[in-house]
Amino acid sequence: MGSGHSHAGAAPSGTAAGKHKSRLAWALALTTSFMVAEVVGGLWTGSLALLADAAHMLTDAGGLALALIAIRFSERPATPQATYGYVRAEVLSALTNAVVLLLLTVYILYEAYKRFQNPPEIIGGPMLVVAVIGLIVNLISMKLLSGGSSESINIKGAYFEVLSDMLGSLGVIVAAIVVLLTGWTLVDPIIGAGIGLFIVPRTWILLKQAIHILMEGTPPEIDVGLLEGRLAAIPGVDAVRDLHVWTVTSGLDAMSCHLTVSDMSQARTILEAANTAMRDEFKLDHTTIQVEDAALRAKEAKLRI
């Protein structure tokens, strides 16, 4: 029997999110600083839209802090009890962010329903000022996180949190202008409910991505049938068995399989060809491939009957 391992290209920080942690820290500082002002403004003006945006700010602060904690955990070395280290902490962070956002949407819709029944008095001027400042803060935070959102599910979760706030700030600005010009206060719960609903599809996608990784599903960019066919086409390979491809965390996909061959003297050549194909054609650097003797495997199969 022969086996081969390839672990090229591993990131020093453990995850794709590691190199963006300073940007996360800046976004967290901005969000936390403005969150207090927005909560005070929402209570002062009586605006549900502003309070909904403030609630999103609160979850943002928690989500950003959670993302930073996940990065810190992911940088810890592997142990005998955690052989991959703690790199999946970022997936748990993204999952938590998605669940919190969905629960928050339910609460905002409930508050909107109550305000439709009994519309409160709303002060439009201060509401508009606070919303404009919030929009500026959110745009800065989005700029800080935009680069990493395509590389890491952890950063993507934080980015969606900030995106929801940016949309919330725009909604509050619209609501404040309508209240100032027309005095129609029902626009506030309408905008508040809209803020909650708009982010749901993106949050749902994030939730499914996180669950897919935790269930060790195949990375969406990998065609397993094509990959199996490529391995089977290597000269000397009789069969491909126990093929698994999964994502450990963002930027770290892994593959393992058994290759059955008739001529074990070709094991080294077959391993090299398989690892090269996985790396060059499928971008899989973390591979574990075991070469099995076809005759020995057939003998073992008969013994199990």
C-alpha positions as CSV (number, residue, x, y, z in Angstrom):
1,M,0.0,0.0,0.0
2,G,1.1,3.5,-0.7
3,S,-0.2,6.8,0.4
4,G,0.6,10.4,-0.4
5,H,-0.3,13.8,1.2
6,S,-0.1,17.2,-0.3
7,H,-0.6,20.3,1.8
8,A,0.9,23.1,-0.3
9,G,-0.2,26.7,0.0
10,A,-1.7,26.7,3.5
11,A,-2.2,30.3,4.8
12,P,0.0,31.2,7.8
13,S,-3.0,32.6,9.6
14,G,-5.0,29.4,9.2
15,T,-7.9,31.0,7.3
16,A,-8.6,33.4,4.4
17,A,-10.0,35.9,7.0
18,G,-6.7,36.2,8.9
19,K,-5.2,38.9,6.7
20,H,-8.3,41.1,7.0
21,K,-8.5,41.2,10.8
22,S,-7.2,44.8,11.1
23,R,-10.0,45.9,8.8
24,L,-12.5,44.0,10.9
25,A,-11.2,45.8,14.0
26,W,-11.6,49.2,12.4
27,A,-15.1,48.3,11.3
28,L,-16.0,47.1,14.8
29,A,-14.7,50.4,16.3
30,L,-16.8,52.5,13.9
31,T,-19.9,50.4,14.4
32,T,-19.7,50.3,18.2
33,S,-19.0,54.1,18.4
34,F,-22.0,55.0,16.3
35,M,-24.4,52.3,17.8
36,V,-24.8,54.2,21.0
37,A,-25.6,57.4,19.3
38,E,-28.2,55.6,17.1
39,V,-29.9,53.9,20.0
40,V,-30.2,57.3,21.8
41,G,-31.5,58.9,18.6
42,G,-34.1,56.2,18.0
43,L,-35.4,56.5,21.6
44,W,-35.5,60.3,21.3
45,T,-37.3,60.5,17.9
46,G,-39.6,57.5,18.5
47,S,-38.6,56.1,15.1
48,L,-38.9,52.3,14.6
49,A,-36.9,52.5,11.4
50,L,-34.1,54.2,13.4
51,L,-34.4,51.7,16.2
52,A,-34.4,48.8,13.7
53,D,-31.2,50.2,12.2
54,A,-29.8,50.5,15.7
55,A,-30.7,46.9,16.4
56,H,-28.8,45.9,13.2
57,M,-25.9,48.0,14.5
58,L,-26.0,46.0,17.7
59,T,-25.9,42.7,15.9
60,D,-23.2,44.1,13.6
61,A,-21.0,44.9,16.6
62,G,-21.6,41.4,18.0
63,G,-21.0,39.8,14.5
64,L,-17.8,41.7,13.9
65,A,-16.5,40.9,17.4
66,L,-17.4,37.2,16.8
67,A,-15.6,37.3,13.5
68,L,-12.4,38.6,15.2
69,I,-12.7,36.0,17.9
70,A,-13.0,33.3,15.3
71,I,-9.9,34.6,13.5
72,R,-8.0,34.5,16.8
73,F,-9.1,30.9,17.4
74,S,-8.2,29.9,13.8
75,E,-4.7,31.1,14.4
76,R,-4.2,28.5,17.2
77,P,-2.0,25.5,16.2
78,A,-3.5,22.1,15.7
79,T,-3.5,19.7,18.6
80,P,-4.0,15.9,19.0
81,Q,-7.6,16.6,20.0
82,A,-8.2,19.1,17.1
83,T,-6.0,17.9,14.2
84,Y,-7.3,20.7,11.9
85,G,-6.8,23.3,14.6
86,Y,-9.7,25.7,15.1
87,V,-10.1,27.0,11.6
88,R,-13.8,26.1,11.5
89,A,-14.5,28.7,14.2
90,E,-15.1,31.2,11.4
91,V,-17.8,29.0,9.9
92,L,-19.5,28.9,13.3
93,S,-19.2,32.7,13.4
94,A,-20.9,33.1,10.0
95,L,-23.7,30.6,11.1
96,T,-24.3,32.6,14.3
97,N,-24.4,35.9,12.4
98,A,-27.0,34.5,9.9
99,V,-29.2,33.1,12.7
100,V,-29.2,36.3,14.7
101,L,-30.1,38.4,11.6
102,L,-33.0,36.2,10.8
103,L,-34.3,36.3,14.4
104,L,-33.9,40.1,14.4
105,T,-36.0,40.3,11.3
106,V,-38.8,38.5,13.0
107,Y,-38.6,41.0,16.0
108,I,-38.6,44.0,13.7
109,L,-41.7,42.7,11.8
110,Y,-43.5,42.3,15.1
111,E,-42.6,45.8,16.2
112,A,-43.8,47.1,12.8
113,Y,-47.1,45.3,13.2
114,K,-47.6,47.0,16.6
115,R,-46.9,50.4,15.2
116,F,-49.4,49.9,12.4
117,Q,-52.0,49.4,15.1
118,N,-50.9,52.4,17.1
119,P,-48.6,54.8,15.2
120,P,-46.3,56.8,17.5
121,E,-45.3,60.5,17.2
122,I,-42.0,60.8,15.3
123,I,-39.4,63.6,15.3
124,G,-38.1,63.8,11.7
125,G,-35.2,66.3,11.9
126,P,-33.0,64.5,14.4
127,M,-33.9,61.2,12.8
128,L,-32.6,62.4,9.5
129,V,-29.3,63.7,11.0
130,V,-28.6,60.4,12.8
131,A,-29.5,58.3,9.7
132,V,-27.1,60.3,7.5
133,I,-24.2,59.9,9.9
134,G,-25.1,56.2,10.1
135,L,-25.0,55.9,6.3
136,I,-21.5,57.4,6.3
137,V,-20.2,55.0,9.0
138,N,-21.7,52.0,7.2
139,L,-20.2,53.0,3.8
140,I,-16.8,53.2,5.4
141,S,-17.2,49.8,7.1
142,M,-18.4,48.2,3.8
143,K,-15.3,49.6,2.1
144,L,-13.1,48.1,4.8
145,L,-14.7,44.6,4.4
146,S,-15.5,44.4,0.7
147,G,-12.2,42.9,-0.3
148,G,-12.3,40.0,2.2
149,S,-16.0,39.2,1.6
150,S,-15.2,37.2,-1.5
151,E,-12.5,35.2,0.1
152,S,-13.9,34.2,3.5
153,I,-17.4,33.2,4.7
154,N,-16.5,34.7,8.0
155,I,-15.8,38.2,6.4
156,K,-18.9,37.7,4.2
157,G,-21.1,37.3,7.3
158,A,-19.7,40.5,8.8
159,Y,-20.0,42.3,5.4
160,F,-23.7,41.3,5.2
161,E,-24.3,42.6,8.6
162,V,-22.9,46.0,7.6
163,L,-24.7,45.9,4.3
164,S,-28.0,45.5,6.1
165,D,-27.2,48.5,8.2
166,M,-26.3,50.6,5.1
167,L,-29.7,49.7,3.6
168,G,-31.3,50.5,6.9
169,S,-29.7,53.9,7.0
170,L,-31.0,54.6,3.5
171,G,-34.4,53.5,4.6
172,V,-34.4,55.7,7.7
173,I,-33.3,58.7,5.5
174,V,-36.3,58.2,3.2
175,A,-38.6,57.8,6.2
176,A,-37.3,60.9,7.9
177,I,-37.8,63.0,4.7
178,V,-41.3,61.7,4.2
179,V,-42.2,62.5,7.8
180,L,-40.7,66.0,7.6
181,L,-42.5,66.8,4.3
182,T,-45.9,65.1,4.8
183,G,-46.2,64.2,8.5
184,W,-47.2,60.6,7.4
185,T,-45.7,58.6,10.2
186,L,-46.8,55.1,8.9
187,V,-43.9,55.3,6.5
188,D,-41.7,54.6,9.5
189,P,-42.9,51.0,10.3
190,I,-43.2,50.3,6.6
191,I,-39.5,51.2,6.1
192,G,-38.6,49.4,9.3
193,A,-40.2,46.2,8.0
194,G,-38.6,46.6,4.6
195,I,-35.2,46.9,6.3
196,G,-35.7,43.6,8.0
197,L,-37.0,41.8,4.9
198,F,-34.5,43.1,2.4
199,I,-31.5,41.3,3.9
200,V,-33.3,37.9,4.4
201,P,-32.4,36.4,1.0
202,R,-28.7,37.1,1.4
203,T,-28.7,36.0,5.0
204,W,-30.4,32.7,4.0
205,I,-27.7,32.1,1.4
206,L,-25.0,32.7,4.0
207,L,-26.8,30.3,6.4
208,K,-27.0,27.6,3.8
209,Q,-23.3,28.0,2.9
210,A,-22.3,27.7,6.6
211,I,-24.4,24.6,7.1
212,H,-23.1,23.1,3.8
213,I,-19.5,23.4,5.1
214,L,-20.3,22.1,8.5
215,M,-22.0,19.1,6.9
216,E,-18.8,18.6,4.9
217,G,-20.6,19.1,1.6
218,T,-18.6,19.3,-1.7
219,P,-17.3,22.8,-2.6
220,P,-19.7,24.3,-5.2
221,E,-16.9,24.9,-7.6
222,I,-15.8,21.2,-7.7
223,D,-17.4,18.8,-10.1
224,V,-16.9,15.4,-8.3
225,G,-17.8,13.4,-11.4
226,L,-15.2,15.2,-13.4
227,L,-12.6,14.9,-10.7
228,E,-13.2,11.1,-10.3
229,G,-13.0,10.7,-14.1
230,R,-9.7,12.5,-14.1
231,L,-8.2,10.3,-11.4
232,A,-9.5,7.1,-13.2
233,A,-7.8,8.3,-16.4
234,I,-4.3,8.2,-14.8
235,P,-2.4,5.4,-16.4
236,G,-2.2,2.4,-14.1
237,V,-5.3,3.3,-12.0
238,D,-7.9,0.5,-12.1
239,A,-10.5,2.1,-9.8
240,V,-11.2,5.2,-7.6
241,R,-12.8,4.5,-4.2
242,D,-13.9,6.4,-1.1
243,L,-13.6,9.7,-2.8
244,H,-14.4,12.7,-0.6
245,V,-14.1,16.4,-1.3
246,W,-15.0,18.9,1.4
247,T,-14.3,22.4,2.7
248,V,-12.6,22.7,6.0
249,T,-13.0,26.5,6.1
250,S,-13.0,29.3,3.5
251,G,-9.9,29.0,1.3
252,L,-9.1,25.5,2.5
253,D,-10.6,22.6,0.5
254,A,-9.5,19.0,1.1
255,M,-9.8,15.7,-0.8
256,S,-9.1,12.1,0.0
257,C,-9.5,8.9,-1.9
258,H,-8.2,5.4,-2.6
259,L,-6.7,4.4,-5.9
260,T,-6.7,0.7,-6.8
261,V,-3.8,-0.3,-9.1
262,S,-2.5,-3.7,-10.5
263,D,1.2,-2.8,-10.6
264,M,2.3,-1.4,-7.2
265,S,5.7,-0.5,-8.7
266,Q,4.0,2.4,-10.3
267,A,2.6,3.7,-7.0
268,R,5.0,6.7,-6.8
269,T,4.3,7.8,-10.4
270,I,0.6,7.5,-9.9
271,L,0.7,9.5,-6.7
272,E,2.6,12.3,-8.3
273,A,0.3,12.4,-11.3
274,A,-2.8,12.4,-9.0
275,N,-1.5,15.2,-6.8
276,T,-0.4,17.3,-9.8
277,A,-3.8,16.9,-11.4
278,M,-5.6,17.9,-8.2
279,R,-3.4,20.9,-7.6
280,D,-3.3,22.2,-11.2
281,E,-6.7,21.3,-12.5
282,F,-8.9,21.5,-9.4
283,K,-7.0,23.9,-7.1
284,L,-6.9,21.2,-4.4
285,D,-3.7,21.5,-2.4
286,H,-4.8,19.6,0.7
287,T,-5.0,16.0,-0.6
288,T,-4.7,12.5,1.0
289,I,-4.4,9.8,-1.6
290,Q,-3.9,6.1,-0.8
291,V,-2.7,3.6,-3.5
292,E,-4.0,0.0,-3.0
293,D,-2.8,-3.2,-4.5
294,A,-5.7,-4.6,-6.6
295,A,-4.8,-8.2,-5.9
296,L,-4.5,-7.7,-2.2
297,R,-7.8,-5.8,-2.1
298,A,-9.6,-8.6,-4.0
299,K,-8.2,-11.1,-1.5
300,E,-9.4,-9.0,1.5
301,A,-12.8,-8.7,-0.1
302,K,-13.1,-12.5,-0.4
303,L,-12.1,-12.9,3.3
304,R,-14.9,-10.5,4.3
305,I,-17.5,-12.6,2.5
